């Protein structure tokens, strides 16, 4: 069953949604390692939606949908911003970008989730994490 919450662009409200999703992952047998990965990626995605997408505008909303099916957690986050081009974000591991603050959140999301996809506009991210056997 898909669950959905629409929140104001507010970090405290985002944390409440985050805890609901983490509880769902734990209840469905995701390991502590996977829950850590989900939490990290989810927090980055929510902060990006609020800060970069909606530009901290309290009148704009963030829509979060999630479900666990076929041993996979899927999370979709949509903001009301103009979007961005994920491929245009500089690689934070390149020497010339090591001291620049941008791009690390996207890198972490890709590293910790099994899939990270954006819509064409760049204001919707879909992430998934598979339930791995034996906590791997």
SVG drawing of the C-alpha trace seen along z (x, -y; Angstrom):
<svg xmlns="http://www.w3.org/2000/svg" viewBox="-2 -31 44 45">
<polyline fill="none" stroke="black" stroke-width="0.4" points="0.0,0.0 1.4,-3.4 1.5,-5.9 1.5,-9.7 2.2,-12.8 2.2,-16.4 4.2,-18.7 5.1,-22.3 8.7,-23.2 9.8,-22.7 12.6,-20.5 10.7,-19.4 7.8,-18.2 10.3,-16.4 11.7,-14.5 8.3,-13.2 7.8,-11.8 11.4,-10.4 10.6,-8.6 7.4,-7.1 9.4,-5.7 12.1,-4.4 9.6,-2.6 8.1,-1.1 11.5,0.2 12.2,1.7 8.8,3.3 9.5,5.0 12.8,6.5 15.4,4.1 18.7,4.5 20.3,1.8 22.8,1.2 20.0,0.7 18.0,-1.5 21.1,-3.7 21.4,-4.0 17.7,-4.8 17.8,-7.4 20.9,-9.1 19.5,-9.2 16.1,-10.2 17.3,-13.1 19.5,-14.4 16.5,-14.2 14.1,-15.9 16.6,-18.7 17.3,-19.2 13.6,-19.5 13.0,-22.0 16.2,-24.1 17.0,-23.9 13.7,-23.0 11.3,-25.1 13.9,-27.6 12.6,-27.4 9.3,-28.9 6.8,-27.9 3.9,-28.2 5.4,-25.5 4.8,-21.9 6.8,-18.7 5.0,-15.5 6.4,-12.2 5.1,-8.8 6.5,-5.5 5.7,-1.8 7.3,1.6 6.5,4.2 8.4,7.2 11.1,6.8 11.8,3.2 11.3,-0.2 10.4,-2.9 10.3,-6.5 9.3,-9.4 9.8,-13.0 8.4,-16.0 8.9,-19.7 7.3,-22.7 10.6,-24.2 11.8,-24.7 13.9,-21.6 17.5,-21.0 19.7,-18.9 21.3,-16.2 24.0,-15.6 25.0,-19.3 25.9,-19.1 29.7,-19.0 31.3,-15.7 32.3,-16.5 35.2,-13.9 37.0,-15.8 40.0,-17.7 38.6,-21.1 35.4,-20.5 36.8,-19.1 36.3,-22.3 32.9,-23.2 29.9,-22.3 27.5,-21.2 26.9,-17.7 27.8,-15.6 24.1,-14.8 23.4,-13.5 26.5,-11.4 25.5,-9.9 22.0,-9.2 23.4,-7.3 25.9,-5.4 23.5,-4.3 20.4,-3.5 19.9,-0.8 18.3,-3.3 18.0,-7.0 16.1,-8.6 14.8,-12.0 12.0,-13.2 12.9,-15.3 12.3,-18.6 14.4,-17.6 11.8,-18.3 10.9,-14.7 13.3,-12.0 12.5,-8.4 14.8,-6.2 14.6,-2.5 16.3,-0.1 16.1,3.6 15.7,5.8 19.0,7.7 19.4,11.2 21.5,11.5 21.9,7.7 24.2,7.3"/>
</svg>
